[in-house]
């Protein structure tokens, strides 16, 4: 086998990392929903509405604005300062929903969403990944 057979694309890694994030979030949040309590409205908000709105606000506006400043383009590996700052705000906005430690689990997927925003300079990947993470979170917490 060659090295290229083991090469994992960042998108595949982000998709595969989602279940790990979701398990941690379900465990730390302590929020238990039953499948019968998940309405179609909750599903639509969690999987479609929130990811689109949040990505437009956090990646499309805040991160894009921060990236326009030279100092915010400084990177540690693949993660920029603008991505870190945007996701700090993103995580703090989720304090309304999650308890303290669970907010940390929102921060790290946000870094992934921000990475794909910077890499592709559009919101498609962050929205799709955000929807995927929320879908798995909703299903996992409902089954927990």
PyMOL commands that set and color helices and strands:
alter all, ss='L'
color gray80, all
select helices_A, chain A and resi 3-6+10-29+35-37+40-67+70-73+81-96+100-120+124-143
alter helices_A, ss='H'
color red, helices_A
select strands_A, chain A and resi 75-76+79-80
alter strands_A, ss='S'
color yellow, strands_A
deselect
rebuild
show_as cartoon
